[in-house]
Amino acid sequence: MKPYRLAPALALVAMAAGCGFAARTGIMRDDMLVLTDAQNAIANTKINHGEMTIQASVDRADRSYDVGQPIILSVGTSKDAHVAILRVLPNGDTRLLFPDKAHPKADIAANQVLTVPGPRDGFTVTVDKPGVVLFEFVASTAADSWLFKRAPDKDSDFADLGVSSHAIAKDIVDSFKVGKSDAETAATYVTVRVR
């Protein structure tokens, strides 16, 4: 094969290998491509500051659920922290899932796994329409953010924050005062597909 014909093929192989490596290492996530603008507003918040890390997952490896099927979320941090979990639907409808009615305090001990809902919490996390759902996990070593203090709505296990995800994202970033205090903050997200 002549060198000028081989170059495009080699470039394609290198690009595919690079994208695969980026997806495996978290530099590029293939699930980012399916988020709506409203979901990206929350997913792209810039609050990571310091050495604390946060890990999050759901109870199904394929991250695929049926409408109404319970979803169990897990989160852990590398330092003692305060944690909040948000659910963002494709239209931007945002709900604060943790802290919740059963657990009004947002505290989590370092290297422990918090499961929401817990086995005896008396509620479930479900989605009633098909689509891609974003779960945003945020943590801070300081309890200053309104996310850690927001009470559930009356007669509800959770707090509904509305559909203005761009305004919510700005309020979240502002509430952490990133770089203006000694507090360490971290955020990550998990997406699931609801059929």
C-alpha positions as CSV (number, residue, x, y, z in Angstrom):
1,M,0.0,0.0,0.0
2,K,1.3,3.5,-0.9
3,P,2.2,5.8,2.1
4,Y,-0.3,8.5,1.1
5,R,-3.2,5.9,1.2
6,L,-2.1,4.5,4.5
7,A,-2.0,7.9,6.3
8,P,-5.8,8.4,6.5
9,A,-6.3,4.9,7.7
10,L,-3.6,5.4,10.4
11,A,-5.2,8.7,11.4
12,L,-8.6,7.1,11.8
13,V,-7.1,4.2,13.9
14,A,-5.2,6.8,16.1
15,M,-8.4,8.9,16.6
16,A,-10.5,5.8,17.5
17,A,-7.8,4.7,20.0
18,G,-7.6,8.2,21.5
19,C,-11.3,8.5,21.9
20,G,-11.5,5.0,23.5
21,F,-8.7,5.9,25.9
22,A,-10.3,9.3,26.7
23,A,-13.7,7.6,27.5
24,R,-12.0,5.0,29.7
25,T,-10.1,7.6,31.7
26,G,-12.9,10.0,32.1
27,I,-11.3,12.7,29.9
28,M,-14.3,12.3,27.5
29,R,-17.5,10.5,28.6
30,D,-19.6,9.0,25.9
31,D,-22.8,9.7,28.0
32,M,-22.0,13.5,27.7
33,L,-23.2,13.4,24.2
34,V,-26.8,12.6,25.1
35,L,-27.4,15.3,27.7
36,T,-29.7,18.2,26.9
37,D,-28.7,21.8,27.2
38,A,-30.6,22.0,30.5
39,Q,-28.8,19.0,31.9
40,N,-25.4,20.2,30.7
41,A,-25.9,23.4,32.7
42,I,-25.8,21.3,35.9
43,A,-23.2,18.7,34.7
44,N,-20.7,21.4,33.6
45,T,-20.7,23.3,36.9
46,K,-17.1,24.2,37.8
47,I,-16.9,23.6,41.6
48,N,-14.0,21.1,41.9
49,H,-11.4,22.6,44.3
50,G,-8.8,20.9,46.5
51,E,-7.8,17.3,46.8
52,M,-11.1,15.7,47.9
53,T,-12.5,13.2,45.4
54,I,-16.0,11.9,45.0
55,Q,-17.2,8.7,43.5
56,A,-20.8,7.9,42.4
57,S,-22.7,5.0,40.9
58,V,-26.1,3.5,40.4
59,D,-27.2,-0.1,41.1
60,R,-27.2,-1.3,37.5
61,A,-23.9,-1.7,35.6
62,D,-25.6,-1.0,32.3
63,R,-27.3,2.2,33.8
64,S,-30.5,1.2,32.0
65,Y,-33.9,1.2,33.7
66,D,-37.6,0.8,32.9
67,V,-40.1,3.6,33.6
68,G,-41.0,3.4,37.3
69,Q,-38.2,1.0,38.1
70,P,-36.4,1.9,41.4
71,I,-32.9,3.5,41.0
72,I,-30.5,3.1,43.9
73,L,-27.7,5.7,44.0
74,S,-24.3,5.4,45.9
75,V,-21.8,8.1,46.7
76,G,-18.5,8.3,48.7
77,T,-15.9,10.9,49.3
78,S,-12.3,10.8,50.2
79,K,-12.8,13.2,53.1
80,D,-15.5,13.9,55.7
81,A,-17.9,16.1,53.8
82,H,-21.4,17.3,53.2
83,V,-23.1,15.8,50.1
84,A,-26.0,16.7,47.9
85,I,-27.6,14.6,45.1
86,L,-29.7,16.2,42.3
87,R,-31.8,14.5,39.6
88,V,-32.1,16.5,36.4
89,L,-34.6,15.4,33.7
90,P,-34.1,16.3,30.0
91,N,-36.4,19.4,30.3
92,G,-34.3,20.7,33.2
93,D,-36.7,19.7,36.0
94,T,-34.4,19.4,39.0
95,R,-35.0,17.7,42.2
96,L,-32.8,17.5,45.3
97,L,-32.8,13.8,46.3
98,F,-30.3,14.1,49.2
99,P,-30.5,15.4,51.8
100,D,-34.1,14.2,52.1
101,K,-36.9,13.8,54.6
102,A,-35.4,10.6,56.1
103,H,-31.9,12.1,56.2
104,P,-32.1,15.9,56.8
105,K,-28.3,16.1,57.5
106,A,-26.0,16.0,54.5
107,D,-23.0,14.6,56.3
108,I,-20.9,11.7,55.0
109,A,-17.8,10.2,56.6
110,A,-14.7,9.8,54.6
111,N,-14.4,6.5,52.6
112,Q,-17.9,5.4,53.5
113,V,-20.6,4.7,51.0
114,L,-23.9,6.5,51.3
115,T,-26.8,4.7,49.5
116,V,-30.0,6.6,48.5
117,P,-32.5,5.4,49.2
118,G,-31.2,3.3,52.1
119,P,-32.9,-0.1,52.8
120,R,-35.2,1.3,55.4
121,D,-35.9,4.8,54.0
122,G,-39.5,4.1,53.0
123,F,-39.3,5.8,49.6
124,T,-37.9,5.1,46.1
125,V,-36.2,7.0,43.4
126,T,-37.9,6.5,40.1
127,V,-38.4,8.2,36.8
128,D,-41.9,8.2,35.1
129,K,-40.9,9.1,31.6
130,P,-38.4,7.7,29.1
131,G,-35.2,9.5,28.4
132,V,-31.7,10.2,29.7
133,V,-31.6,11.3,33.4
134,L,-28.7,13.1,35.0
135,F,-27.8,12.5,38.6
136,E,-25.3,15.2,39.9
137,F,-23.3,14.4,43.0
138,V,-21.7,17.4,44.8
139,A,-19.7,17.5,48.1
140,S,-17.9,20.1,50.2
141,T,-15.9,20.0,53.4
142,A,-17.9,23.1,54.5
143,A,-21.7,23.1,55.1
144,D,-22.2,26.6,53.7
145,S,-24.1,25.7,50.5
146,W,-27.9,26.0,50.5
147,L,-27.9,22.5,48.9
148,F,-27.0,21.0,52.3
149,K,-29.7,22.9,54.1
150,R,-32.7,22.8,51.8
151,A,-35.6,21.0,53.4
152,P,-38.0,18.7,51.4
153,D,-41.2,20.2,50.1
154,K,-44.3,19.9,52.3
155,D,-45.7,16.3,52.2
156,S,-42.7,15.1,50.0
157,D,-39.5,13.2,50.6
158,F,-37.6,15.6,48.3
159,A,-37.2,19.2,47.3
160,D,-38.3,20.2,43.8
161,L,-36.0,23.0,42.6
162,G,-37.9,23.8,39.3
163,V,-36.9,23.7,35.7
164,S,-34.5,26.6,35.5
165,S,-31.4,24.5,35.6
166,H,-29.2,27.3,34.3
167,A,-30.2,29.5,37.3
168,I,-29.9,26.6,39.6
169,A,-26.3,25.8,38.3
170,K,-25.3,29.4,38.9
171,D,-26.7,29.4,42.4
172,I,-24.8,26.1,43.2
173,V,-21.5,27.6,42.0
174,D,-22.1,30.8,43.9
175,S,-23.0,28.9,47.1
176,F,-19.7,27.0,47.2
177,K,-17.5,30.2,47.0
178,V,-14.9,28.1,45.1
179,G,-11.4,29.5,45.7
180,K,-12.6,32.1,48.2
181,S,-12.4,29.8,51.2
182,D,-10.4,26.8,52.4
183,A,-13.3,24.5,51.7
184,E,-12.6,21.6,49.3
185,T,-15.4,20.8,46.8
186,A,-15.9,18.0,44.3
187,A,-18.6,17.0,41.8
188,T,-19.3,14.2,39.5
189,Y,-22.4,12.8,37.7
190,V,-23.9,9.6,36.4
191,T,-26.4,9.3,33.6
192,V,-29.0,6.6,33.2
193,R,-31.3,5.7,30.3
194,V,-34.9,5.2,31.2
195,R,-36.9,3.1,28.7
